[in-house]
Amino acid sequence: MKRVYLDHNATTPVEPEVLDAMLPYFSGDYGNASSIHSFGQKARSAVETAREHVAALIGARPQEIIFTSGGTEADNHAIFGIAESAAPPAHVITSTIEHEAVLNTCQALEKRASSVTYLPVDHNGQIDLAILRETLRSHPETVLITVMHANNELGTAQPLEEIGRIASESDVYFHTDAVQSAGKIPIDVNAMKIDLLSLSGHKLYAPKGIGALYIRGGTRLRQLLYGGHHQRGFRPGTENVAGIVGLGKAAQIAKASLATDAARVSKLRDQLEQALLQRVPDSRINGGGATRTPNTTNITFPGIEGEALVIALDLKGLACSTGAACSSGAIEPSHVLTAMGLPADGARASLRFSLGRHTTAPDIDFALQAIPAAVSQLRELSPTYRKEAKAEAHS
C-alpha cells in the first residue's frame, strides 16, 4: 500500500547527507570533544563547525550557540534562566498559543513566585502588539517576552521584528521558540532583536535528541545544570558529537535550500488547501489570513471527530495529525484553536497537514483522493452533521 507522510511538523526524516555526516562519530571518530589529544581535537573541530552552521542559519555568531537535547530543554533554559536570574517578583509575557514546552514552563514559574501574562490572539492566531505594550510593567519588573515564531499547529508567524523592537525599547529580554520556523522561513536574530532562540534538530531533518539555544552575548542567563565547563558553563556534560554534527549539517542544507524549498512546498500546500475547500463541503482553513510557514495547513471538517479522521486516513495510507504530537491522545480540544475562537466541536474537527522537503505532487494527489472520501464516510455516520445539513437544506 502506498503511504504518504504529511506530518512533518511532528518530526522529519533524517536526511541521507545528515546521516552520512554523523556516522563516523559513532565509531571511528569517537573522541570526547573535551579531550586534548588528537581524537578529542577531531571531535571538537566537528562540533565547532556545526556551531558555525547553526549560527549561520539564524544570523548569529558561533559563540552564541549552545547545544541542548532539543527544543524543550532550550525553552526551559531560556525562560527559567532569565526569570530566575532577576530580582523577584519577575514578570514574564507569553501568548496563549505557545507550545507546552513554553506554557508549562511559565506555569511552573508561577508556582515559584513569578507572574506571567498570557496574551490573547485573534482569529488568525496572532497577538495584538498594542496589548503587548499595555502588558509591559515598569522596569525592572517585566524581564522577558517569550513568543513563538511560527505556531506548530497553524504555521502562523508572529511579527518578531515588531515584538523585538518593543522588547528592546523597554529593556526586556526577548525569547522566541523557533522550533517550527528554523529552516522554513528566514530568521535574522539581529534584525529581529532576539536575545534567545530555541530550535530542534528533528524538525529540520536532523535526528531526535539534539537542539540548540541561541544566547545573545551579554545576556544575563542563569545556568540550570551544573557540572563541567562545557559550552561556556551554560550546558555542562559531554557533548553529543554525532547529534551535533547532524544538526550542523541539517542547518547547512536548510540555509542553502530554504528559498527553493519554500517556493515548491508552498505551491503544493496551496494546491492541497484549494482542492479540499472545493471537494469537502463546509471545510475551512484556520489561520489562513496570516503569514504562515510554507508547509503547514490546518483545516476544520465540521461533523467529524479529528482523531477518528486521523485513524481513517492512516488506514488509507496517509499520515497527518490533529495538532501537536506532544498532545496526542488529549481529551481536551486544541488550546491553540480554542484560543483563536473556535468552539470545542470545531477544534476537535480540525486536522493539521504539514508537508516536507520531499513531498511530491503525486503525494498531494493521493491525499486529495483519501481525505474527501474519509470525511464523507465519517459524516455519513455522524447524526450531528446529518441533522445540521438537513436543517440548512430546509432553511
N, C-alpha and C positions, 0 to 999 in steps of 0.2 A: 504494500500500500504506500502510495506517495505520502510524504509527511512534509509539512511546511511549518516553519517556526516564525511566528510573529509576536515574540515576547522578549525582544532584545533589551527592554528596559529592566527586565528581571535579571538577566545575565546574557553575556555574549560568548560565542565560542572563542577559544584561544586561536589567534592567527597562526598559520604554519610558520611564518617567519619569526614570530614571537617564541614559539616552542623551540625552534631551531636555535635561537639565541640563548635560551635558558638551559638546554640540555647539558652543555659542558660543565655547568656549575653544580650539577648533581653528582658528577663522577670525577672526571679528570682534573677539573679546576675547582676543587672542593675547599680551598683555603678559607680561613676565617679572615674577614676583611679588616680585622683589628690587629692581625699578626704582622710583624715587621719583616719576616722572611719573604722569599720570592713568591711562595704560594699565596700568602696574605696580600702581598702587593698587587698580584694579578687580580684578586677578588676586589681589592679596594679600587683599582682602576676601573673595573667594570661598574661598580656602584657609583662612582663619581661621573662616569659617562652617562649612566642612566639618570642621575640627578640633573645633569645638563639638559637632557631631552625633555624631562618632565617640566623643568623650569621654562624651557623654550615654548612649550605648548601654551603656557598661560602668561608669558611675558615677564617672568620673574628672574631673579638671579639664582644660580645654583645653590648658593649657601643659604637661601631662604626656604629650601625644601627639606622636610624630614619625611622619612618613610614610616608608614604605620601598617597595621594589619588590615586596613580597609577604611571605608568612609565613615563607619560608625565610630571607630576609635578617633578618627580625625575630628569629627564633630564634637565628641565628648571633650577632647583635649582643648579645642578652641574655646568652647563655652565655659567649661569649668575653669580652664586655665586663666581666662580673663576675669570672670566673675569673682573667683576666689583669690585673685591677686589684688583686688581692690578693697578699699576700706568699706565695711558694711555701713548702711544697707545698700547693696549693689542692685541696680535696676537693669533688666535686660528686656529688649524689644524683639519680638519674633512675629511670625504670621500664623494664622490658624490652619494653614495647609502644608506645613512643613512635614518632612519625613519623620517617622517615630524616633529616629536617631537624634533629632533636634528636639522634638516635642517632649519626649520622655526625659531627656537631659534637663530641659527647662523646668519640667515638673519636679525633678529631683532637686534642682536649685531652690525651688520654692520651699522645700522642706528643710533647707539649710539657711533660712532667714533672708534669702534674696527675694526680690519681687520681679514678676515677669508680666509684661503686657503682650497680649496676643492680638495682632492687627487683623481686622476682618478683611475679606476680599470681595470683589464684585462678581458679577455673573460670568466673567471670563477668568476668574481666579487670580486677579491682580490686586495688589494693595493700593490704597489711596495715599499718595505722598503727603497730602495735606494732613491727613490723620496721623501719619508718621511724625510729622513736625510737631503736631499738638501733643503727642505722647511723650516726647522728649522731656526729661526732668532737668532741673537746674544742675549745672556742673558742680561736683563730680558724681552725682548720684547715678545717672544713666551711664553705664560703662560699655555696653555692647548692643549693636543691632545685628541680629543673625537672621537673614532672609535668603532662602534658596534661590539659585539662579533659574533653573528650569524644574518644573514640577514633575515628579516621577509618574503620576497618573495621567496628567493632561498634556505635558510637554510645554505648557505656557511659561514664558520667560518674564521675569520681573525686570524693571528698569534699573539695572545695577548702577549705571553711571550716575543717575539722579540720587539713588539711595546713598552711594558712596560720597557724593558731594555734600549731602545733608549731614552724614556722619562726620566727615572731615571738618565742616564748618562748625560743628557742635563739639569737636574734640572727643568723639566717641569712636571706639573701635568698631569695625565693620567686618563681619564674617559671612561668607556665603558657602552653602553646600552646593558644590558644582558637580556632584556625582553624575547627574543626568545630562549635563551640558558639556563637560570637558570632552573634546574630540568631536563634538557635533556642531557647535556654534563657536564663533571666535570669542576668546577671553583675553583681556589685557588688564592685569591686576593694577597697573599704574594708572591707566586711563580711567578705570572704574573705581579707583581709590579704595581697593580692597586691602584689608590688613591681614585677613586669614581666609584660606580657601581649602575646602576638603574635596578630594577626588578618590575614586575607587578603580582599581585595575580591571575587575571583571565586568565593568560596564563599557570598557573600551578595548575589548579583545585581548586582554591580559588575563592571567589566572586569578582565581579567588584567593583571598587571604593576603592581599597586598594593596596598599593605598598610599596616599601622601597628604601631608598638610603643609600648605604654604604659610609661612610666618614672616610678615614684613620685618625687615631689620629694625631693631629698636623697640619692637612690640614687647610690652611687659606681660609675659605669659608664665604662669606657674607651671612647673612640671608636675605630671600626675604619677609617673613611675620613677622609682629610684633604683639605682644600680651603678653600672659603669659610666664612662664618659662618652658613650656613643652618641652621635648625632647632636653635638653641642650640649649634651646632657638632657635634652628635651625628651629623647626616646631611648633610654638605655636598653641594652640587650643585644646579643649577637645579630647582626643584620641577616635578613632572609635574602641572600645574594641572588639566588636563582629567580625569586619572585621580583626583586628589584630590577634585575636585568630585563625580565619580561615586561614590567611596567614601562621601563625606559624605551624599549623597542616599540611597544604599542603606542606610546606618546609620539615617538618619532614618525611612525607611519601615519598616525592621526593628523599630525600637523601638516604633513606633505599632501594628504588626500582629502583634507577637510572640505575644501570648496567643491571638488568634483563629487565627493560622496554626498554632500548636502543637496546638490542640484539633482542628482539622479534619484536619491531616495525620496526627496520631497515630491518629485513628479509622480512616483509610484504611490506615495501616501495620498496625494490629492486624487489620483485615479480611483483608489480604493474608496475614499470618502464619497466622492461624487456618485459613483456607481451604487454604493449601498443606499444613499439617500434616495436614489431613483427606484431601486429594486425592493427596498424594505419600507412599506408604508409606516408613517409616523416616526421614523427614526430621526435623530437629531445629533449634531456634533456638540460636545461640551468643550467650551473654551476656544471655539473656532474663531472668535473675533479678536484674539490676542496674537502677538508674535509667539510662535512655538518652535520647538526643536523640529527639524525637518522629518523626523522618523515616526512621530507619535500622533495617534488619534484616539479619542475617547468618545464612544458613541452610545447613546441610550436607545434601547429597543423596547418601548413600552409593551407591557403584557407578558414579559418573561422574567424568570429569575436568572441573574447573570451567571451564577455558578452552575446552574443546570445547562446553560448555553455553552459555557466553557467545556463541560464534560461532553456534551453532544458534539461539539466541534472537534474535540480531541479524538473521539471515536471515528470521525471522518478524516482525521489526519492533520488537523490544523491546531496549532498551539497558540493560545493567547491568554489573557487574564482579565480578572475583574478589577485589578488595580495593583497595589503594591504587593510584591511576592512575600514581603515580611508580614503581611496581614492576611494571607490566605487562610481560609477557614474561620475568619472572624464572623461573628453573628451580626455585629453592628454594620450598618451601611458605611460606605467610604466617608471618612471625615472631610476629605477634600471636596467631594461633590456636594455634601450637605452644607458645607461652609459657603459654597457658591450659590446656595439657594435651592438646590434640587430637593424635592420631597424624598422621604426614605425609599418609597417604592421606585422612584425614578433612579435613585442612586444604585439600588440593587439590580436594576435592569440595564446597567451600563457595563460595557466592555472596553478594555484598552487593547489596541493593536499597535505594536511597536516594531517597526521594520529595522533591518540592519544592512550593513555594508554589502552583504552577499544576497540580499533579497532580490528576486528577479521578476520580470513581467509575468512569466508563467506562474510564479508563486501567487501573484495578485489575482490572476485569472482563476486559479484554484480556489482562493479564498472567496472570490465573488460567486462561485458555484456553491460552496459549502455554507456560507453564512446565511444568505436568504432562505435556503432550504431548511436549515436548522431552526431559524427563527419562526418560519411558517409552521413547522411541525410542533414546536413548543406552544405557539399561540393557539393551535387547534385544541391543545389540552388545557388551555387557560380559560376558566369560566369568567374571570375578571375581564380579560381582553375581549372576549366574545360579547360580553354584556355591554362594555363601553362602545365597541364598534356598532352594535345594533342600535344603541341609543343615539349615536351620531347619525346613523343612516335615517332615523325617523325624525331627526330634529329639523 
